[in-house]
Amino acid sequence: MIGSGEQPVGLDPLDAALAAAVRCTDAWLGGVYLMAPDDSVLELVALCGMPVDAFRPWWRGAFAAPGPLRDSIQGGRIIWMSSLEELARCYPRAAANLPYQGAFAVAPFPRGRHCRGALLLGWLPDRAPLLSGRERRRIAFSARRIAHVLNKAVQSPVVPERPRSVSLDSEGPEVQPGSAANTLIGRLPFGILALDRAGHIAYVNTAAGELLGMSAEQLLGTVPSRSLPWLDNVTFMDAYRTALTSRETVALAVPGPLDEWLDLSLHADDSGTSILVMAHASPKPPGTQPSTGGAASPESRIHLLMLLAAALTETVGVQDVVDLVADQVLPAFGAHGMIMSAADPDRARIIGFRGYEPDVIEQLDGLPRDADLTPAGRAMATGVSLFFANREELVDLYPEVPQLTGKQAWAFLPLLSSGRPVGALLLAYNMPHRFTAAERSILAPLAGLIAQALDRARLYDAKHGFAHALQQTLLPHALPTLTGLDVAARYLPAGHDINLGGDFYDLIRLTDTAAVAVIGDVQGHDMSAAALMGLVRMAVHSHATAGATPDQVLARTDRDLADLNGSRFVSVLYAHIDLERYEVTLASAGHPPPIIRHPDNRTHVVALQPGPPLGVGFGTYTYPLTTLPLVPGALLALYTDGLVEIPGIDIADTIEDLADHVGQCGGLPLHQLVDGLIQRTRQASPHTDDIALLLLRPSLIVEL
């Protein structure tokens, strides 16, 4: 079972497998990502080749966010990115979140009882841009070996809060060597720190201890960002990662422990990182600001804004905005809680929160937007951010504010879009917190970005709600029951914009022993397509129940479309099922052919002579009929092209492949088979088109 803590290779099979993967692929770093139980988050379990703390921004990530990890797991394939430029072309958001040169590969784990995730491998930028066949096989083998280790576990792996650091060496690094070289380095007038590959301090000379204000004994074996908390900021970590990934010398100035600035020079290679420490000549380097409490340099603040701006552009709904703020903004500013409110006409309605108990949120939700009553109301009314470094400052301005929690510092940020308030964002801290000028300078533009994303998200959610209601109205709420006929159906919109599509299906009961199954696809993925879909479905229903034959139903519906001047094409497959004669009569208007699986497991694609799609012939074309036996136990599958269209593959081949799969699995209960067919398609290719699927299986009618 996987646990937390840092262990040398050999004590855990996963450690050994990960280290072996890095060695056999000549990679610089490797990491094991596993899917959370609810399939919402990818979490880093173990990391090899790079300090865990330096990799903190990538410990966890939403699985829904587009990126190489998600695509590799969904597609079941290795994804190779040879450079930062290629990453930016293929995954702009991921590149904004990983602005370091280098190459990397992601290999999915073969599925098992405890295993859904991927192996991440990284190389330095000086490697060849192409991935050879031998390298690809080694990467795939390494992923399979790690998956085997995970699946052998007695129970599901436990993902630790902090990923485990895995060493490439069987023994820990030798610290503070006693040698002539050590004596020489100890006499140098500038400080020297040596960090191993895991980021622990392995050597400290005398001058470094004096400049850093700590003895060698206090520093050895520690991580600098922990033993020297004034180094735990964006500026230093960004410089550290740049040195690790580029192998170039990186210099920066940081405020030291004794109110004096220090110059750091970082040099990294395969064995670790060396840091030279020198006192800065002037009290404060020009163009920099002290970096305390997580505040960053101007360059790092711009970088952080770019990261968050890139992420916000890809949020869709309100919950996406809330989750992004909670997952990325809170840790970036060291906050412990957040409340996001939307501006209703006279009240502030809470739409998301973290770090607060639900009963507290119930008391705060729906408070008036009166500027004299609440800080959030004042922020929305004035458009000015409010910062309270401690409880005394808050009580001084709002003496009657209730003390509902133990929070000790707050930032109230107005969310303004096009000059109007759309809500407010509260960031809260468990301890008093002084908001530096650097923090305030980044929070103001960040609030503007969040406001614009929230405004778009609320509009999207409103349209999505309307679209969902419209879709539910146009599609049948439930299919009619018919003795002697088992039915299962699924509809899955493509996810374009507001999840509204033009695919439809229906089952129309004609008599106790006769029914009509129909499936269709309207051109387009918008409101017009959905509206036309509803009209076509009603027209087919009307003509079918009036006693028209299958070819007459299609011809008359084609004439109806001509009268409506719909200017869109509609493909339809119409099946008249006679349960007394156990046969089916089919007519097609340019629709993919159905599949029949016989009781003896023989399966074939029905060869139909289709007529043109509806909306083309203006009621002048005929639609040939095909009558086939449909005996008890046989299976008839009707589908739209979204189930079989895969870019780069002939649709005839994918239809034959679907028929083979139906032949193998057609004996399953229909509700299991229909779900399996949908899931199989979603795994095989990106879901870019609507999918409608209708399965019908006649059974023997026993008269009592």
C-alpha positions in Angstrom: 0.0 0.0 0.0 1.3 3.4 -0.9 1.8 5.8 2.0 3.3 9.2 2.7 6.9 10.0 3.7 10.2 9.8 1.9 11.8 6.4 1.6 14.9 5.2 -0.2 14.5 2.8 -3.1 14.0 -0.8 -2.1 11.5 -0.3 0.7 8.6 0.1 -1.6 8.1 -1.7 -5.0 6.6 1.5 -6.5 9.8 3.4 -5.7 11.9 0.8 -7.4 9.7 0.7 -10.5 9.7 4.5 -10.8 13.5 4.8 -10.4 14.0 2.0 -12.9 11.7 3.8 -15.4 13.8 7.0 -15.1 17.1 5.0 -15.5 16.0 2.8 -18.5 14.6 5.7 -20.4 17.5 8.1 -19.7 15.0 10.6 -18.3 15.8 13.4 -16.0 12.7 13.0 -13.8 9.7 10.7 -13.5 6.4 10.9 -11.7 3.4 8.6 -11.0 0.0 10.2 -11.3 -3.2 8.4 -10.1 -6.8 9.2 -10.6 -8.9 10.2 -7.5 -11.7 7.8 -6.7 -14.3 10.2 -8.2 -12.3 10.6 -11.4 -12.2 14.4 -10.9 -8.5 14.9 -10.0 -5.1 13.5 -11.0 -2.8 13.3 -8.0 1.0 12.9 -7.9 2.0 9.9 -5.8 5.7 9.8 -6.2 8.4 11.9 -7.9 11.9 10.9 -8.9 14.7 13.2 -10.1 13.4 16.6 -8.9 12.7 18.0 -5.4 9.1 17.4 -4.4 8.7 21.0 -3.1 9.9 22.4 -6.4 7.3 20.4 -8.2 4.4 21.6 -5.9 2.4 23.5 -8.6 1.8 20.2 -10.3 1.0 17.9 -7.4 -2.6 17.9 -8.3 -4.7 18.9 -11.3 -8.3 18.7 -12.4 -8.8 15.8 -14.8 -11.3 17.8 -16.8 -8.7 20.4 -17.7 -7.2 19.9 -21.2 -3.7 18.6 -21.1 -1.3 15.7 -22.0 -2.2 13.7 -18.9 -5.9 13.7 -19.6 -5.5 13.0 -23.3 -3.0 10.2 -22.6 -5.3 8.4 -20.1 -8.5 8.9 -22.2 -6.8 7.9 -25.5 -4.7 5.1 -24.0 -1.6 6.3 -25.9 1.8 7.8 -25.2 1.9 11.6 -25.7 5.3 13.1 -26.6 6.1 16.8 -26.3 9.6 17.6 -27.6 9.7 21.2 -26.5 7.9 24.0 -24.7 7.0 25.4 -28.2 5.3 22.2 -29.1 3.5 22.1 -25.8 2.3 25.7 -26.4 0.9 24.8 -29.8 -0.9 21.7 -28.6 -1.9 22.7 -25.0 -1.7 26.5 -24.5 -3.0 26.4 -20.9 -0.6 23.6 -19.9 2.3 25.6 -21.4 1.4 28.7 -19.4 1.4 26.6 -16.3 4.7 25.0 -17.2 7.0 27.7 -18.7 10.2 25.7 -18.6 12.2 24.3 -21.5 12.5 20.5 -21.8 10.8 17.5 -23.3 8.4 15.0 -21.7 6.3 12.0 -22.3 3.1 10.7 -20.7 2.3 7.0 -20.8 -1.0 5.7 -19.5 -1.2 2.7 -17.2 -3.0 -0.3 -18.5 -6.3 -0.5 -16.6 -6.5 -2.7 -13.6 -8.4 -3.0 -10.3 -6.3 -0.4 -8.6 -4.8 1.5 -11.5 -6.0 4.4 -13.5 -3.3 7.0 -14.1 -0.1 7.7 -16.0 3.7 7.8 -15.9 5.3 11.2 -16.5 8.9 11.3 -17.8 10.9 14.4 -18.5 14.2 15.1 -20.3 16.4 18.2 -20.5 16.1 20.5 -23.5 19.3 19.2 -25.1 17.9 15.8 -26.1 16.9 14.9 -29.6 13.4 16.2 -30.6 12.2 12.8 -32.0 11.2 9.8 -29.9 12.6 6.7 -31.4 10.7 3.4 -31.5 13.0 1.9 -29.0 12.5 4.7 -26.6 8.7 4.5 -27.0 8.8 0.7 -26.2 10.9 1.4 -23.1 8.4 4.1 -21.9 5.4 1.7 -22.5 7.2 -1.1 -20.7 8.0 1.1 -17.7 4.3 2.2 -17.5 3.2 -1.5 -17.6 5.7 -2.4 -14.9 4.5 0.4 -12.6 0.8 -0.6 -13.3 1.7 -4.2 -12.4 3.1 -3.0 -9.0 0.0 -1.0 -8.3 -2.4 -3.8 -9.2 -0.6 -6.3 -7.0 -1.5 -4.1 -4.0 -3.9 -5.7 -1.6 -6.1 -2.6 -1.5 -6.4 0.6 -3.5 -3.4 2.9 -3.2 -3.7 5.8 -0.7 -2.6 9.1 -2.3 -0.5 11.0 0.3 -1.0 14.7 1.0 2.6 15.3 0.0 4.1 13.1 -2.9 6.9 10.8 -1.9 10.4 11.7 -3.1 12.1 8.7 -4.7 15.9 8.7 -5.1 17.8 7.2 -8.0 20.5 6.0 -5.7 20.3 3.1 -3.3 22.0 5.0 -0.6 21.4 8.5 0.6 23.9 11.3 -0.3 27.1 11.8 1.6 26.8 15.0 3.6 29.4 17.4 4.8 32.4 15.4 3.5 35.6 15.7 5.6 38.3 16.3 3.1 40.9 18.9 2.1 38.5 20.2 -0.5 36.0 20.8 2.3 38.6 22.7 4.4 39.4 24.9 1.4 35.7 25.6 0.7 35.2 26.4 4.3 37.7 29.3 4.1 36.0 31.0 1.2 34.5 34.4 1.9 31.2 33.6 0.2 28.6 31.0 1.1 28.1 27.6 -0.6 25.2 25.3 -0.3 25.0 21.9 -2.0 21.6 20.4 -2.6 21.1 16.8 -3.6 18.6 15.7 -6.4 15.8 15.6 -3.8 16.4 19.2 -2.8 17.9 18.5 0.6 21.0 20.5 1.8 24.0 18.1 1.7 26.7 20.7 2.4 27.0 24.1 4.0 30.3 26.0 4.4 31.0 28.4 7.3 30.3 31.6 5.3 26.9 30.3 4.2 25.8 29.6 7.7 26.8 33.1 8.8 24.9 34.8 5.9 21.9 32.6 6.4 21.8 33.0 10.2 21.9 29.3 11.0 24.5 26.7 11.8 25.4 23.9 9.4 23.9 21.4 11.9 20.6 23.2 11.7 20.6 23.3 7.9 22.0 19.9 6.9 19.3 17.5 5.6 16.6 20.1 5.4 14.9 21.7 2.4 15.8 25.4 2.0 12.2 26.6 1.6 11.4 25.0 5.0 14.5 25.7 7.1 14.7 29.2 5.6 11.1 30.3 5.4 12.0 33.6 3.8 13.0 31.6 0.7 9.5 30.0 0.5 8.2 32.3 -2.2 7.4 32.4 -5.9 10.6 34.2 -6.9 13.0 31.7 -5.4 11.0 28.6 -6.4 10.7 29.8 -10.0 14.5 30.5 -10.2 15.2 27.1 -8.7 12.9 25.3 -11.3 14.5 27.3 -14.1 18.0 26.2 -13.0 16.9 22.6 -12.7 15.2 22.4 -16.1 17.6 24.6 -18.2 20.9 23.7 -16.5 21.9 27.4 -16.9 23.1 29.6 -14.2 20.3 31.6 -12.6 20.9 34.6 -10.4 18.5 36.5 -8.1 18.4 38.8 -5.1 16.4 37.8 -2.0 15.8 39.6 1.3 17.9 37.8 4.0 17.0 37.0 7.6 18.8 40.1 9.0 17.0 42.8 6.9 19.8 42.7 4.3 19.7 41.5 0.8 21.5 38.4 -0.5 22.6 37.5 -4.0 22.0 33.8 -4.9 23.5 32.1 -7.9 22.1 28.6 -8.7 24.0 26.0 -10.7 22.3 22.6 -11.4 23.6 19.3 -12.9 22.7 15.6 -12.8 24.0 15.3 -9.2 22.2 18.2 -7.6 22.3 22.0 -7.3 25.0 24.3 -5.9 24.0 27.7 -4.6 26.5 30.5 -4.1 25.4 33.0 -1.4 26.8 36.6 -1.2 25.9 39.7 0.6 24.5 42.4 -1.8 26.5 45.5 -2.1 23.6 47.9 -1.6 20.8 47.7 1.1 18.2 47.0 -1.6 18.7 45.9 -5.2 17.2 48.3 -7.7 13.9 47.2 -9.3 13.1 44.6 -6.6 10.8 44.4 -3.6 11.1 42.3 -0.4 9.4 39.0 -0.9 7.6 38.2 2.4 4.6 36.2 3.1 4.5 34.6 -0.3 4.7 37.9 -2.2 6.5 37.7 -5.5 8.8 39.9 -7.6 7.2 41.9 -10.4 8.2 39.4 -12.9 6.8 36.5 -10.9 3.6 38.4 -10.3 3.2 38.9 -14.0 3.9 35.2 -14.5 1.3 34.2 -11.9 -1.3 36.5 -13.5 -0.5 34.8 -16.9 -1.1 31.4 -15.4 -4.4 32.3 -13.8 -5.5 34.2 -16.9 -4.8 31.2 -19.1 -6.8 29.0 -16.7 -9.7 31.4 -16.4 -10.2 31.6 -20.2 -11.0 27.8 -20.2 -13.5 27.9 -17.4 -17.0 27.2 -18.6 -19.6 27.1 -15.8 -19.8 28.9 -12.5 -18.5 25.8 -10.6 -15.4 25.8 -12.9 -14.6 29.3 -11.8 -15.2 28.5 -8.1 -13.0 25.4 -8.3 -10.2 27.2 -10.1 -10.1 30.0 -7.5 -10.1 27.5 -4.7 -7.5 25.2 -6.2 -5.1 27.8 -7.6 -5.7 31.3 -6.1 -5.9 30.2 -2.4 -2.6 28.4 -2.3 -0.9 31.1 -4.4 -1.7 33.7 -1.7 -1.4 31.4 1.3 -5.1 31.9 2.2 -7.1 29.3 4.2 -10.6 30.1 3.1 -12.7 31.7 0.4 -16.2 32.8 -0.3 -17.4 33.8 -3.7 -20.7 35.7 -4.0 -22.8 36.6 -7.0 -24.6 40.0 -7.0 -28.3 39.6 -7.1 -30.5 42.8 -7.3 -30.4 43.5 -3.6 -28.5 40.6 -2.0 -25.2 38.7 -2.2 -25.8 35.1 -3.0 -23.0 32.7 -2.1 -22.1 30.5 -5.1 -19.0 28.8 -3.8 -16.7 28.4 -0.7 -13.8 26.6 0.8 -12.4 26.5 4.3 -15.8 27.3 6.0 -18.4 25.1 7.7 -21.7 24.8 5.8 -23.7 26.2 8.8 -21.6 29.4 8.7 -22.3 29.7 5.0 -26.0 29.4 5.7 -25.9 32.4 8.0 -23.9 34.5 5.5 -25.8 33.6 2.4 -28.3 36.1 1.2 -27.1 39.1 3.3 -28.2 42.5 1.9 -25.7 44.4 -0.3 -25.9 47.4 2.0 -22.4 49.0 2.1 -22.9 49.9 5.8 -23.7 46.3 6.8 -21.1 44.1 5.2 -17.6 44.5 3.8 -18.6 42.5 0.7 -21.5 44.9 0.2 -19.2 47.9 0.4 -16.7 46.3 -2.0 -19.4 45.8 -4.6 -20.9 49.2 -4.0 -17.7 51.2 -4.3 -15.6 48.9 -6.5 -12.7 49.2 -4.0 -11.0 46.3 -2.3 -11.0 46.1 1.5 -8.1 44.5 3.4 -8.1 43.7 7.1 -4.8 42.5 8.6 -6.5 41.4 11.9 -9.8 41.2 13.6 -9.3 44.6 15.3 -9.2 46.4 11.9 -12.4 44.6 10.8 -14.3 45.4 14.1 -13.1 49.0 13.9 -15.0 49.5 10.6 -17.8 47.0 11.3 -18.3 46.9 15.0 -21.4 44.7 14.8 -20.0 42.1 12.5 -20.6 38.6 14.0 -17.7 36.4 15.0 -18.8 33.2 13.3 -15.3 31.7 12.7 -11.8 31.8 13.9 -10.5 33.6 10.8 -8.1 36.5 11.6 -7.5 38.4 8.4 -9.6 39.1 5.3 -9.4 40.5 1.8 -12.7 41.6 0.2 -12.4 42.0 -3.6 -15.1 43.4 -5.8 -15.7 41.4 -9.0 -16.5 44.0 -11.6 -17.2 43.3 -15.3 -17.7 46.2 -17.8 -18.0 48.5 -14.8 -20.8 46.7 -13.1 -20.6 44.5 -10.0 -21.1 40.8 -10.7 -20.1 39.6 -7.2 -17.4 39.6 -4.6 -14.5 37.4 -3.5 -13.4 36.9 0.1 -10.0 35.5 0.9 -9.5 34.6 4.6 -6.6 33.7 6.8 -6.4 31.7 10.0 -3.7 34.1 11.4 -3.3 37.9 11.2 -1.8 38.7 7.8 -0.3 41.9 6.6 -1.2 42.5 2.9 1.8 43.8 1.2 1.8 46.3 -1.6 2.9 43.4 -3.9 -0.1 41.3 -2.9 -2.5 44.1 -3.4 -1.1 45.0 -6.8 -1.8 41.5 -8.1 -5.1 40.9 -6.3 -6.8 43.9 -8.1 -6.2 42.8 -11.7 -6.8 39.2 -10.7 -10.3 40.1 -9.3 -11.0 41.7 -12.7 -10.1 38.5 -14.5 -12.2 36.4 -12.1 -15.1 38.8 -12.6 -15.1 38.5 -16.4 -14.8 34.7 -16.1 -17.7 34.6 -13.6 -19.9 36.9 -15.9 -19.3 34.5 -18.8 -19.9 31.5 -16.7 -23.3 32.7 -15.3 -24.4 33.4 -18.9 -23.3 30.0 -20.0 -25.1 28.3 -17.1 -28.3 30.2 -17.9 -28.1 29.1 -21.6 -27.1 25.6 -20.6 -30.1 25.3 -18.3 -32.4 26.5 -21.0 -30.8 24.1 -23.5 -31.2 21.2 -21.1 -34.8 22.0 -20.6 -35.4 22.3 -24.3 -33.6 19.1 -25.1 -35.6 17.2 -22.4 -38.8 18.6 -23.9 -37.9 17.5 -27.5 -36.7 14.0 -26.6 -39.1 11.4 -25.3 -39.2 11.3 -21.5 -39.7 7.6 -21.5 -40.1 5.0 -24.3 -43.4 3.2 -24.4 -43.5 -0.4 -23.2 -44.6 -3.1 -25.7 -45.0 -6.7 -24.7 -42.4 -8.8 -26.5 -40.0 -6.0 -27.2 -37.0 -5.0 -25.0 -35.7 -1.5 -25.6 -32.7 0.6 -24.4 -31.7 4.0 -25.7 -29.1 6.7 -24.9 -28.5 10.2 -26.1 -25.2 12.1 -25.5 -24.8 15.7 -26.9 -21.4 16.6 -28.3 -20.6 19.2 -25.7 -20.5 22.1 -28.2 -21.2 25.4 -26.5 -24.5 24.7 -24.6 -24.7 20.9 -25.0 -27.6 21.1 -27.5 -27.7 18.9 -30.5 -29.9 17.6 -33.4 -29.7 13.8 -32.9 -33.0 12.1 -31.8 -34.6 8.8 -31.4 -38.2 7.6 -30.8 -40.3 4.5 -30.3 -43.9 4.8 -31.5 -46.5 2.2 -30.4 -48.9 1.5 -33.2 -50.8 -1.6 -32.0 -50.2 -4.3 -29.4 -47.9 -6.1 -31.9 -46.5 -3.3 -34.0 -44.2 -0.4 -33.3 -42.0 2.1 -35.1 -38.4 2.8 -34.1 -36.9 5.9 -35.6 -33.5 7.6 -35.3 -32.2 10.7 -36.9 -29.5 13.4 -37.1 -30.2 17.0 -37.9 -27.3 19.0 -39.4 -25.8 21.3 -36.8 -25.3 21.7 -33.0 -27.4 24.7 -32.0 -30.8 25.9 -31.1 -32.0 25.8 -34.8 -30.9 22.2 -35.1 -32.7 21.2 -31.9 -35.9 23.1 -32.9 -35.8 21.4 -36.3 -35.2 18.0 -34.6 -38.4 18.5 -32.6 -40.4 19.3 -35.7 -39.1 16.3 -37.6 -39.8 14.0 -34.7 -43.4 15.3 -34.4 -43.9 15.0 -38.2 -42.7 11.4 -38.2 -44.9 10.6 -35.3 -47.9 12.1 -36.9 -47.5 10.3 -40.3 -46.6 7.0 -38.6 -49.7 6.9 -36.4 -51.9 7.9 -39.4 -51.1 4.6 -41.0 -48.4 5.6 -43.6 -45.9 3.0 -44.7 -42.2 3.6 -43.9 -41.4 5.1 -47.4 -44.5 7.3 -47.2 -43.5 8.6 -43.8 -40.1 9.7 -45.0 -41.4 11.2 -48.3 -44.2 13.2 -46.5 -41.8 14.4 -43.8 -39.4 15.5 -46.6 -42.3 17.5 -48.1 -43.1 19.1 -44.7 -39.4 20.3 -44.5 -39.8 21.8 -47.9 -42.8 23.7 -46.8 -40.9 24.9 -43.7 -37.9 26.0 -45.8 -35.6 24.6 -43.1 -32.5 24.8 -45.2 -30.9 21.9 -43.2 -30.5 18.3 -44.0 -31.8 15.5 -41.8 -30.8 11.8 -42.0 -33.4 9.4 -40.7 -33.6 5.6 -40.4 -37.2 4.3 -40.0 -37.9 0.7 -38.8 -41.4 -0.8 -38.7 -41.4 -3.7 -36.3 -44.1 -6.5 -36.6 -44.0 -8.7 -33.5 -46.7 -10.9 -34.9 -44.7 -11.9 -38.0 -41.3 -11.2 -36.3 -40.0 -9.1 -39.1 -38.8 -5.5 -39.6 -39.3 -3.2 -42.6 -36.6 -0.5 -43.0 -36.3 2.7 -44.9 -33.4 5.1 -44.9 -33.0 8.8 -45.7 -29.2 9.0 -46.0 -28.6 7.4 -42.5 -25.9 4.9 -41.4 -27.2 1.4 -41.8 -28.5 -0.6 -38.9 -26.8 -3.7 -37.4 -28.6 -7.0 -36.7 -27.3 -9.7 -34.4 -29.1 -13.0 -34.8 -29.7 -15.5 -31.9 -26.9 -17.7 -33.1 -24.5 -14.7 -32.7 -24.2 -14.0 -36.4 -23.9 -10.3 -36.8 -24.0 -8.1 -40.0 -24.5 -4.6 -41.2 -27.8 -4.4 -43.1 -27.3 -3.5 -46.8 -29.9 -0.9 -47.5 -30.5 1.2 -50.6 -30.9 4.6 -48.9 -32.8 7.6 -50.3 -31.5 11.1 -49.9 -31.5 12.9 -46.6 -34.7 14.8 -45.7 -34.7 18.4 -46.8 -33.0 17.7 -50.2 -35.8 16.2 -52.4 -38.7 18.6 -51.6 -41.0 15.5 -51.4 -40.2 14.2 -54.9 -37.8 11.3 -54.0 -38.8 7.7 -53.1 -37.3 5.7 -50.3 -36.8 1.9 -51.0 -38.0 -0.6 -48.5 -36.1 -3.6 -47.1 -37.9 -6.3 -45.1 -35.9 -8.7 -42.9 -36.7 -11.3 -40.3 -36.4 -10.2 -36.6 -36.9 -13.3 -34.6 -37.1 -13.5 -30.8 -33.6 -13.1 -29.3 -32.3 -11.1 -32.3 -30.9 -7.6 -31.7 -31.5 -4.5 -33.9 -29.1 -1.6 -33.3 -29.9 1.9 -34.7 -27.4 4.7 -34.2 -26.2 8.1 -35.4 -22.8 8.7 -37.0 -21.4 10.2 -33.7 -21.1 6.6 -32.5 -18.9 5.5 -35.5 -17.1 8.6 -36.8 -13.3 8.6 -35.8 -11.1 11.2 -37.6 -8.7 9.5 -40.1 -10.6 6.2 -40.2 -13.0 5.2 -42.9 -16.6 5.1 -41.5 -17.3 1.8 -43.2 -14.4 0.2 -41.2 -15.7 1.7 -37.9 -19.2 0.4 -38.6 -17.9 -3.1 -39.2 -15.9 -2.8 -36.0 -19.1 -1.8 -34.2 -20.9 -4.8 -35.7 -18.1 -7.2 -34.5 -18.3 -5.7 -31.0 -22.1 -6.1 -30.9 -21.7 -9.7 -32.1 -19.3 -10.4 -29.1 -21.3 -8.6 -26.4 -24.9 -8.7 -27.8 -26.0 -11.3 -25.3 -25.7 -8.8 -22.4 -28.8 -7.1 -21.0 -29.7 -4.2 -23.2 -29.1 -1.5 -20.5 -25.5 -2.8 -20.0 -24.8 -3.1 -23.7 -26.0 0.4 -24.5 -23.8 1.9 -21.8 -20.9 -0.2 -22.9 -21.2 0.9 -26.5 -21.3 4.6 -25.5 -18.3 4.2 -23.2 -16.3 2.3 -25.8 -16.8 5.1 -28.3 -15.8 7.8 -25.8 -12.6 6.0 -25.0 -11.7 5.4 -28.7 -11.8 9.0 -29.8 -12.5 12.6 -28.7 -16.3 13.1 -28.3 -16.9 15.7 -31.1 -20.4 14.8 -32.3 -23.8 14.0 -30.8 -24.6 10.3 -30.2 -28.0 8.7 -30.3 -28.3 4.9 -29.9 -31.4 2.7 -29.9 -31.3 -1.1 -29.2 -34.3 -3.4 -29.8 -34.6 -7.1 -29.0 -37.9 -9.0 -29.6 -38.8 -11.8 -27.2 -41.1 -14.7 -27.4 -44.7 -13.7 -26.4 -46.2 -16.4 -24.2 -50.0 -16.3 -24.0 -51.5 -17.5 -20.8 
